[in-house]
Amino acid sequence: MAAKFDVAAYNFRQKCPYINKDLLRWFPGHMNKGLKQMQRILTSVDCVIEVHDARIPFSGRNPIFTNTLIGAKPHILVLNKRDLTIPSLIPKVKAQLKSEQKIEHVVYTNGKDQKCRGLKSLVPMIVDIVKNSNRYNRIDAEDYNVMIIGVPNVGKSSVINMLRSIKLKVAHALPVGAVAGVTRSLMTKMRINNDPEIFMFDTPGILEPSTRDIEMGLKLALCASLQDHMVGEEAIADYLLYFLNKHGKFKYVEYMGLQEPCDDINKAHPQEIADSHIHQGARSIKTTNTTSLSGPLSCNGQRVTKTFLKQPQTSTD
């Protein structure tokens, strides 16, 4: 059984680790080009689906989307990677998104699970929302055009592939990857449903040109929306250590073979840091025990870094 530690007994850092904002800035040419392409086809789109990482539902969404794409069209927020969240908190997250950000349609999905109820609910939701909206120049169109948007590496292409697999029984058509930046341009629209005909535009992940908040940027980096080498593996691991200590999640002590909690990433486990394993393990944290840093990790029986949730009336996210 893991030893229990009292947070009050340690003088942990109270502020997020400092990192140069320039390291969190990633807006290459293909993002700017992709945003312009998306704006040009907006008049032929009936609905916008914004995909985001379910572990950070309140952080990292690109405000450019709200200002240029979402406001003019019916909008569905898909929080993907549901398998990396705490299921009991989902209703609270949805309620908070509705009350604070006025987002009416929120769907949790697992883009790797063909049996995912959230994925299966998307097509009926699209049809219902579009039917009850003003389609303007597309009022007589019988088909439905949907644009899927989001920051890098949140699973946009995976969601399209799985929808095609569920509805059309066809193999995956879009390339996917575990690193940010696989989709680099607006793709040809893909059919995802036959009756009614529904088509989706896959788009490149797009970040803000500049980082407003360091901690938000580090959360995006920890969830792999920023490329590791740009931010630095040690900086990402250091933020994870800070987050775990701040929230009293000390399972890592036993896991890393330490005697007690540590607030210095260089003392925590230098070899694993050098091998770039520590933050990779955080990206697939579950509630089961494991012997590999790249596999599941539990902290006091809870899914800790799986969800950087802003608990109702708290400021975790």
Phi and psi in degrees as a GROMACS rama.xvg file:
@    title "Ramachandran Plot"
@    xaxis  label "Phi"
@    yaxis  label "Psi"
@TYPE xy
-69.7508  142.064  ALA-2
-68.1499  149.809  ALA-3
-101.542  139.96  LYS-4
-124.039  145.359  PHE-5
-94.7751  119.427  ASP-6
-56.6456  -37.939  VAL-7
-65.134  -17.9877  ALA-8
-82.1602  -5.1034  ALA-9
-123.293  146.591  TYR-10
-97.4821  69.127  ASN-11
-74.8242  157.863  PHE-12
-59.3815  138.191  ARG-13
-99.6781  -13.9031  GLN-14
-116.639  148.93  LYS-15
-57.0791  138.441  CYS-16
-53.982  137.743  PRO-17
-77.4358  140.027  TYR-18
-147.577  143.352  ILE-19
-59.719  125.616  ASN-20
-58.5456  -26.3959  LYS-21
-61.8575  -28.8977  ASP-22
-70.9944  -20.4732  LEU-23
-98.2156  3.86761  LEU-24
-95.3157  118.12  ARG-25
-142.969  99.5443  TRP-26
-139.476  67.6952  PHE-27
-66.9209  171.309  PRO-28
-57.0939  -34.8902  GLY-29
-67.8144  -24.7548  HIS-30
-71.9633  -44.1706  MET-31
-63.2028  -42.5895  ASN-32
-64.2602  -43.6947  LYS-33
-62.7203  -39.8947  GLY-34
-63.4476  -41.1214  LEU-35
-65.188  -39.9312  LYS-36
-62.8813  -41.2852  GLN-37
-64.1443  -40.6698  MET-38
-65.3218  -35.4718  GLN-39
-67.9847  -34.5911  ARG-40
-93.1488  3.40016  ILE-41
-58.7898  -32.8406  LEU-42
-67.6381  -18.9064  THR-43
-100.197  11.8467  SER-44
-108.289  137.331  VAL-45
-97.47  -24.3883  ASP-46
-154.633  144.111  CYS-47
-113.799  124.267  VAL-48
-105.166  119.701  ILE-49
-101.255  118.447  GLU-50
-98.9163  134.365  VAL-51
-141.127  160.965  HIS-52
-73.2537  123.382  ASP-53
-65.8582  -15.6467  ALA-54
-75.6909  -21.0725  ARG-55
-130.654  63.0836  ILE-56
-64.6983  -21.2808  PRO-57
-108.429  0.466428  PHE-58
-125.051  144.712  SER-59
87.289  -5.82654  GLY-60
-68.6457  139.524  ARG-61
-78.6639  116.118  ASN-62
-66.4441  -19.0051  PRO-63
-59.1666  -36.5502  ILE-64
-61.707  -43.7233  PHE-65
-61.9958  -39.8475  THR-66
-78.1203  -29.6443  ASN-67
-117.686  -21.1308  THR-68
-124.018  -45.1655  LEU-69
-76.5486  -39.3449  ILE-70
-58.1192  -31.4454  GLY-71
-91.4388  -7.00915  ALA-72
-134.472  154.917  LYS-73
-55.0665  142.648  PRO-74
-132.072  133.991  HIS-75
-122.915  128.921  ILE-76
-97.0917  115.597  LEU-77
-101.183  116.79  VAL-78
-95.9239  100.171  LEU-79
-88.6881  164.352  ASN-80
73.1881  42.5934  LYS-81
-55.8096  -32.1578  ARG-82
-64.947  -12.5098  ASP-83
-105.403  24.4944  LEU-84
-121.703  178.055  THR-85
-100.171  105.15  ILE-86
-53.5106  -36.9341  PRO-87
-65.7412  -18.6655  SER-88
-92.2383  -7.98412  LEU-89
-57.8386  -47.6361  ILE-90
-59.2679  -37.9981  PRO-91
-66.3031  -39.7883  LYS-92
-63.9221  -46.3749  VAL-93
-59.5696  -43.6047  LYS-94
-64.5182  -39.0626  ALA-95
-70.6935  -38.2912  GLN-96
-64.0931  -36.802  LEU-97
-70.543  -43.036  LYS-98
-75.3607  -38.088  SER-99
-91.7135  -34.9555  GLU-100
-117.473  2.865  GLN-101
59.251  35.2095  LYS-102
-94.0181  111.48  ILE-103
-81.9534  -35.4893  GLU-104
-112.979  104.094  HIS-105
-124.583  127.394  VAL-106
-127.615  130.046  VAL-107
-93.1989  133.046  TYR-108
-135.545  160.4  THR-109
-122.405  103.502  ASN-110
-67.1741  -0.78835  GLY-111
-109.488  0.768375  LYS-112
-116.05  111.14  ASP-113
-66.6549  -19.7426  GLN-114
-94.8904  5.21543  LYS-115
-59.5664  123.997  CYS-116
-65.6206  -35.0514  ARG-117
-61.7418  -44.4603  GLY-118
-61.9607  -42.6952  LEU-119
-67.3625  -24.5984  LYS-120
-82.851  -13.0513  SER-121
-65.5835  -47.4408  LEU-122
-61.392  -49.941  VAL-123
-59.2457  -35.4408  PRO-124
-66.7517  -43.2451  MET-125
-57.642  -49.458  ILE-126
-59.8323  -46.1895  VAL-127
-64.6073  -44.2709  ASP-128
-65.1993  -44.7646  ILE-129
-67.5677  -41.0792  VAL-130
-60.472  -30.99  LYS-131
-99.9635  19.9195  ASN-132
-119.663  167.18  SER-133
-85.8525  111.089  ASN-134
-86.6138  -2.4695  ARG-135
51.6229  -115.922  TYR-136
-70.0605  -9.77107  ASN-137
-109.486  22.7951  ARG-138
-62.5192  -29.6025  ILE-139
-95.9116  -1.61459  ASP-140
-71.7431  137.819  ALA-141
-90.9964  -19.9812  GLU-142
-94.6124  170.119  ASP-143
-123.015  127.596  TYR-144
-107.996  127.927  ASN-145
-123.656  134.006  VAL-146
-107.06  130.779  MET-147
-107.042  126.003  ILE-148
-130.842  169.952  ILE-149
158.723  171.598  GLY-150
-73.3464  170.003  VAL-151
-63.6507  147.089  PRO-152
61.3911  39.2043  ASN-153
-104.32  -3.34833  VAL-154
101.188  26.9017  GLY-155
-61.6643  -50.4368  LYS-156
-65.3637  -35.4955  SER-157
-63.9291  -40.0298  SER-158
-63.34  -44.4064  VAL-159
-62.4756  -46.6494  ILE-160
-57.9259  -43.4607  ASN-161
-71.4188  -36.1915  MET-162
-62.4925  -41.84  LEU-163
-63.5388  -38.705  ARG-164
-66.7067  -40.6468  SER-165
-71.0417  -47.3434  ILE-166
-86.9272  -34.832  LYS-167
-109.817  -9.09527  LEU-168
57.7132  42.4403  LYS-169
-118.888  161.716  VAL-170
-71.9973  160.925  ALA-171
-61.9232  137.019  HIS-172
-111.822  -21.1346  ALA-173
-103.904  139.664  LEU-174
-70.0288  141.164  PRO-175
-131.188  162.209  VAL-176
-159.819  165.084  GLY-177
-87.3647  -1.88577  ALA-178
-114.725  157.935  VAL-179
-71.8698  145.178  ALA-180
96.5341  20.1612  GLY-181
-69.975  -47.6613  VAL-182
-85.8192  119.177  THR-183
-115.448  -2.67154  ARG-184
-152.275  163.444  SER-185
-66.9176  123.913  LEU-186
-87.4162  161.548  MET-187
-59.0907  143.563  THR-188
-65.6894  142.157  LYS-189
-113.706  136.697  MET-190
-73.9421  131.746  ARG-191
-120.648  -8.88784  ILE-192
-155.955  146.616  ASN-193
-97.8515  -36.7015  ASN-194
-137.049  98.7464  ASP-195
-75.7018  166.293  PRO-196
-71.3439  122.81  GLU-197
-127.384  130.381  ILE-198
-120.294  147.538  PHE-199
-124.347  139.333  MET-200
-96.6458  119.265  PHE-201
-83.5644  141.978  ASP-202
-131.912  158.362  THR-203
-70.6235  150.011  PRO-204
-67.0664  134.616  GLY-205
-128.752  126.297  ILE-206
-101.023  169.932  LEU-207
-68.3365  147.593  GLU-208
-61.6549  -28.5083  PRO-209
-135.485  152.247  SER-210
-88.7982  123.794  THR-211
-80.8318  -32.8989  ARG-212
-141.349  127.493  ASP-213
-62.2932  -45.7878  ILE-214
-65.7877  -37.9542  GLU-215
-60.2836  -42.3442  MET-216
-63.429  -38.1881  GLY-217
-70.2423  -33.8291  LEU-218
-64.7903  -41.9133  LYS-219
-62.1391  -40.1828  LEU-220
-65.7265  -41.2497  ALA-221
-65.9922  -28.7356  LEU-222
-92.0656  9.48173  CYS-223
70.7185  23.224  ALA-224
-82.5082  -14.4685  SER-225
-115.617  146.899  LEU-226
-71.9987  134.95  GLN-227
-55.0963  -44.8715  ASP-228
-66.7185  -21.4837  HIS-229
-75.2482  -41.1475  MET-230
-85.5867  -38.9552  VAL-231
106.774  124.818  GLY-232
-59.5078  -38.4163  GLU-233
-67.4421  -38.025  GLU-234
-64.7172  -39.158  ALA-235
-66.7673  -44.2832  ILE-236
-64.0098  -37.3518  ALA-237
-65.0649  -39.1383  ASP-238
-65.4014  -40.2115  TYR-239
-59.8604  -44.7503  LEU-240
-61.5451  -44.3154  LEU-241
-58.4284  -45.0048  TYR-242
-64.7008  -44.5598  PHE-243
-62.115  -45.1045  LEU-244
-64.639  -42.3375  ASN-245
-58.7627  -35.7055  LYS-246
-102.922  13.5549  HIS-247
66.2256  32.7618  GLY-248
-102.68  100.633  LYS-249
-112.378  16.8618  PHE-250
-59.0459  -27.4583  LYS-251
-61.6403  -23.3876  TYR-252
-59.7408  -52.3736  VAL-253
-67.3625  -40.9284  GLU-254
-60.3565  -39.5814  TYR-255
-93.443  1.04044  MET-256
74.2522  31.2404  GLY-257
-93.9926  165.434  LEU-258
-86.6734  -29.8873  GLN-259
-159.041  169.425  GLU-260
-57.1688  149.6  PRO-261
-131.502  141.206  CYS-262
-110.191  9.57082  ASP-263
-119.413  111.843  ASP-264
-61.6097  -28.9408  ILE-265
-73.2895  -20.6392  ASN-266
-97.1211  -17.0398  LYS-267
-64.2607  -51.5857  ALA-268
-173.982  80.8977  HIS-269
-54.914  -37.6022  PRO-270
-66.4685  -43.0855  GLN-271
-65.2711  -34.3461  GLU-272
-64.3018  -44.4816  ILE-273
-61.4427  -33.2823  ALA-274
-85.8964  0.963068  ASP-275
61.101  35.984  SER-276
-97.3127  -31.4836  HIS-277
-62.0715  -44.2171  ILE-278
-78.142  -25.4953  HIS-279
-65.7785  -38.6254  GLN-280
-61.7514  -35.9504  GLY-281
-63.8616  -25.4231  ALA-282
-78.2485  -9.64835  ARG-283
-129.068  34.5677  SER-284
-67.6458  134.755  ILE-285
-135.186  -173.053  LYS-286
-97.863  15.7142  THR-287
-108.7  160.122  THR-288
-81.6814  156.554  ASN-289
-156.16  170.464  THR-290
-118.125  8.28928  THR-291
-125.907  135.254  SER-292
-67.0209  -22.9937  LEU-293
-86.3343  1.32619  SER-294
-109.954  -163.765  GLY-295
-63.8694  152.086  PRO-296
-142.892  134.939  LEU-297
-115.264  148.133  SER-298
-125.923  105.125  CYS-299
54.804  36.0827  ASN-300
75.6246  12.4042  GLY-301
-125.855  153.98  GLN-302
-82.2589  99.2501  ARG-303
-86.4854  -73.5044  VAL-304
-79.6496  4.41148  THR-305
-66.1317  -30.5276  LYS-306
-136.059  110.238  THR-307
-85.244  71.5171  PHE-308
-86.427  138.901  LEU-309
-85.9144  95.6578  LYS-310
-60.5114  147.891  GLN-311
-51.4438  125.26  PRO-312
66.2915  23.6621  GLN-313
-129.171  179.912  THR-314
-129.752  40.3702  SER-315
-65.5185  -40.6501  THR-316
